[in-house]
């Protein structure tokens, strides 16, 4: 009886997970077809004026390289102004940014901590002190980013098509450092080409992920500034727009690079904040998203997609592991028929591990294969990190559990990989 219950429970949990996320398998086929498409790349000469906003906290080692890559853009220089908000800095970030040619403002606020507050502070300065410049849009970057020479030109092409918010292709400066940095980088590549590309292809809404995006200035003005201050302000921004019917665009030819953590403790703290932030967004917007899916007249699929993005999916896996673990423990301690329960739960746990490992390996393998030339790392490391990628993703399971109960605050990530575009590609 117990063994039948455990078997049925595991089957139902896996089936539930598969039904919810099967559409992302369809996404992969749509993306592969889109990649093979010979559709002519759109270009135009309708140049817009942009303010580039960089929120930086103790980033003196890397911010100069980002500003330099912005200044080297294949785009009219007079149409780009660079603004840096030195947010609670205790180093020379402001001085380095100013010497590199940026317009710099300092912000000291120990109560309102986080990127969202820094962005809002700088946007309000631009809207008042620099209102005469009449910017069409704001680019948002983190200080550790680097831009491909055609980045702004490519984003301008999509902006000229009528998209008011656009995200881009997120590559990595340090893919080959270790399995942690590769895990991050491989997921961001997958997110760009196997989530946002198919969304763009089927005319659904994409999603902003952290950094490397463009937003229309008028949209921000109508919102009353940057009003998103949860721990994952990027996802909150995306969800709030999609609920209102906005479609976020994606340009796969606009490539930027960022630095990934390499130490597990640093990675744990960052992803703990992300997990907590996803719970916050789900708590704040989940009901509205579900209501829109059920009763809405437009954007229903985009709302479903975002619900699956912010829904604590790892908790489905956690629930399965916990239930199996409890039955396994009960068998060991003799509360249940030990031999039968231990055998059934062991098989269930091994089977679940193999299924999830296999699925994640396929995601990593397909992404690595199709993005091979854009991943700057020795070939043997690219292959090795497809095998370690599932283990990186598995570490989200304890993170998801801890985030449920732990109070989490925003903490800065130290960046030390001071590279130019040429250095990354060499």
N, C-alpha and C positions, 0 to 999 in steps of 0.2 A: 504493500500500500504506500509506504513512504517512498520507495524507489520510483513508483509510478508518478507520485506527486512531484518529486524532484525532476524527473524526466520531462513531464508536461510543463512544469514551471519554466525550465530552461528553454524549451521549444517556444513557448509563448513569448518570453522575453526577447529571444532572438528574432522571432517573427515580427514582433512589435517594432524593434529597432530597424529591421530590414524594410518594413513598409514605410516608415517615416522617412528614411534616407535613401530609398531606392531611386528617387528622382536625381540624386547626385551621380549615380551611375549613368543615367541617361545624359546628364551634363557632360560626362567624359566623352561620350560618342559625339555629341554636338560640337564639343571643343576640337576633337580630332578632325572632324569634317571642316570646321571653320579654319583650322590651321592649313588645310590643303587647298582651301579656296583661292582662286586666282583673281579674286575681286580686286579691282584697281584701288590702290591706296589714295585716299582723298587728301588733297592739299589745297590751301588757299592763301591769298595775300591779304585777308581781312584781319589786320593786326590789331589786337586789343592791348590796353595798358594794364599792367599788373603790379601789385605790391606783393613781394615775397616776404612772408612772416616766418621767423625762426624763433621758437621758444627755447631758450638755452639756460641750463643751470650747471655751472662749473664745467664748461666745455671748451676751455682754452686750447686743448690739444687738437681738436678736430674741426672747430668752426671755421677756421681760415680756409681749409680745403673745400668746404661746402660753398663758401662765398666765392672762392676762385672759380669753381665749376659753374656757378650761376653767371659770373661775369664773362665766361667763355661760350655762352649760349649762341647758337645760330638764330638770333632773333634781334630785332632792333634794340640797341642798348638803351635808347632814350625812353623806351616803353616798359622798362623794368627798374623798380626801386626795391632795395633790400632793407628790411627792417628786422632788427634783432632785439628781443626783449631779454635782458640779462636778469633772470628771475631768481632772487635770493642767492646770488652768486657770492662766493668767498675767494674766488681766484681772479685771473685777468681776462675772463671771457669778454667783458665789455670793451677793454682796451684792444684786444686782438681783433674783434669784430669791427671796431671803428677804424683801426689801421688798415683793415682789409677792404674798406670802402662801404660799410653798412651804416645805416642810420640806427643809432643805438639809444635805447631807453632802459633805465634800471628800475627794478621793482623789488621792494622789500615788504613782504607780508607773510608772517609766520602762521597766521590763522587760516587764510585761504591759500592752501597749498595744492598745486597741481597744474598741469598743462592748460586745462580749460580756463582757469583764472588768468593765467599769463596771456593767453590768446585774446581774451576779452579786454584785458588792460591795453594791449597794443592796438587792437582794432579800434577802440574808442579814441586813442591818440591819433590814429590815421584819419578817422572820420571827422576830427576836429581840427587838429593842427595842419593836416595835409588834405583837407577837403577840396581845395582848389585844384588838386591834381586829377581828380575824378577817375579813380581806378575802376576798371570794369570787373576785376576779380582779384581774389587773394589766393596765392599759393601758400600751403602750409607744409613746413618741413621740420624735422628734428635736426639738431646740430650735427649729428654724426652722418647725415646723408651726403651723397654725391650724385650729381646729375649728368646723364649722358648729354652730349652737346646739342642734340636735337630735341631735348625733353620739352622745353617750353613751346617750341614751334609745333610739336605734335599735339600737346594739350590744347593749344590754341585752335588747332584744326577741329577738334571735337567740341570745344567751347563754341565755335562759330556755327556748329550744326544745331545749336539750341539747347544743349545740355547745360544746366546751371551748376551741377556738381559733377566732378570727374575724378576718378581715381586712376592709378597707373601701375605699371609693371614693376614689382618690387624684387630686386635682386640683392645679393649680399656682397659685402666687402671682404668677409672673412669666412666664406663657406668651408674652407679646408682646414680650419684651426682644430676642430675636434668634432665628436659626434653630436655635441650639444648645439654648436653654432650651425652645423649642417642640418640638424633636425628643424631648427627654426627656419633656415633658409629654404629648405625643401618644402615646408608647409606654405610659406609665403608665395613660392613659385606656383605651387598647386592652387592656392587661393586665387592667384591672378589669372592663370590660364585655364583652370578647370572649374572655377566657380564664376568669376567675373566675365570671362570671355563668353561662355555659353549664355549667361544672363544677357549680355549685350547682344548676342546673336539672335536671341528669341524676343528681343525688345522688352525684356523684364528689367528690373532695377538691380544694379550692382550694389556693392557695399564698400564704404570707406574703411580702411584698416590702418589705423594709427597715424600714418604720415604719408607724404607724397600725394597730395590731392589739391584740387582747384575748386573754389566755390565763388559763385557770383557775388559781388559786393552788395548788390541791391537785396539779395536774399538774406544776407547777414544783417543788413540794416533793418529790414522788415521784421526779423526775428528779435530785434533789440540787442544785437551784439552776439557774442558767443555765450549762449545760455546753458550749455551742457557741462555739468560738473561732477557726474558720477565717475567712478574709478576707470571706466572705459568710455571716455567722452566721445570717441570716434564712433563706436557702435551705437551709443545713444543718439548721436547726431544722425546717423544713417537711418535708424528705426523711426525717429521722429519725422524725418522727411518722407519716408516711404508711406507712413500712415496718412500723411497729408496728400499723397498722390504723386509725389516727386519721383522722377526716374533718374537715378545716378548712373552716369556713363563710365566707360572704361576705354582707355587707349593703350593697347598692348605694345605700341611702338615708342611710347614715352617711358624710358627706362631710368630708374634711379637705384642707388645702392645704399644699404644701411648696415650698421655693425650689429652683430648678434652676440649675446652673452656666451661665455665659454666656461664659466664656473657654475657648478650645479646649484650652489646656494643662491647666487645671484639670479639664476634662471628660475629657481623655485619661488623666490620673492616676487619676481616680475609676473610669472604666470599665476601666482596666488592672487595678485591684484587683478589680473584679467578675469580669473574665474569668479572672484567676488563681484567684479564689475558686471559680468554677464548676469549673475543672479540679481543684481540691482536693476539692470535694464529690464530683465524678465518680470521682476516684481512691479516695476513702474509702468511698463508698456504691454505686458503680456495679455491682459484682459482686452485692451483695445485692439491688439493684433488679432486675437482670436475672434472678437466681434466682427472685425472687418472681413476676416476669412469667411465667416458664416453669413453675414448680412450685407457686406460691402458690394458696391456696384462696379468698382474698378480696383486695380492693383491687388486683387485677392491673392494671386499666386505669389507676388512679391512679398506680401505680408506672411504667407505660409513659409516661404523661403527664409525670411528673417526670423520667424518663430523657431524654425529648426536650427538656425544659426545661434540664437541666444538661449534656446532651451538647454538646460543642463543635461546634455546627451550622455556625458560620462556617468551620470547618476544611474542610468539604465544598466550600464556595465557594472557599476558599484553594487547596485541592488542584487544583481545576479551573483556576484562574487560573495557578497555578505551572506545571502541565504544559503548558498552552497557551503560556505565556510562554517556556518552555524550547524548545519546538518552533519558536516564532516566532524566537527568538534564533538557534537552530541554522540556520534558513533564511537569516537575514540574514548570518551568518558563513560560509555556504556549506557547512556540514557535511551538509546535506540539500538536496533539490531546492528551491532557494530560492523560486521563483515559486509552486509548488504549495502548499508548506507555509505560506508567508506568507499566501496567499489563504485557505486553509482555517482557519488559526488566527485570522486577523483576523475572518472571518465568525463563528467560534465565540465569540470574545470579545464582539463587538458583540451577537450574539444573546443570550448569557448576560446581558450588562448590561441589555438591553431586557426580558428576562423577569423578572429580579430587580427592576429598577426598577418595572416594571408591577405586580408583585405587591405590593411595598411601598407603591406609590402607592395601590393599591386599599385596602389596610389603613388607611392614613392618611386617605384620602378618606371611606371609610365611617364611620370613627370620628369624624372632624370633622363630618360631616353629622348623625349621630345625637346627638352631644354638643354641638352648636352653641351652644345656650343656656347651657351650663355652662362654656364656654370664654370667659374674660373677656379679650377682645382685639378690636380693630377687625376688621370683616368681611374687609377686603382682606388683612389679615395672616393670618387663618385660612386663606384660599384659598392665599396665597403659600406658607405653611409646609406645606401638603399636598404641594407640589412639591419642597420642600427636605428633607422627611422621609426619602425614600429615600437621599439623600446622607448624612444624619446616620447612618443605619443602616449604610451602606457603610463608614463610618469604623471600624466594629467589626472589619473584616477585618484591617487592619494591627495593631490592638490585640490581636486574638486570636493573631496570629503572635508578636508581641513577648512577650505573656504566657507563651507556651510556654517561653521561654528566660530571661526576666528575673526576678530576685528582686524581689518586691513586698512592701512593708510598708504597714500602715494609716497613712493620713495624714488629718488633719482637713480639712474643706471650709469655707472662710470664707463666712459668711452675712451679708448686708448689707441685705436687703430687709425693712425693719421696717414691716410693714403690718398693719392690723387687717382683720377680715372685711369691714367696710364699704369700706375702701380698695380691697381686691381687687375687689369687685363694682361699684365706681363706674366 
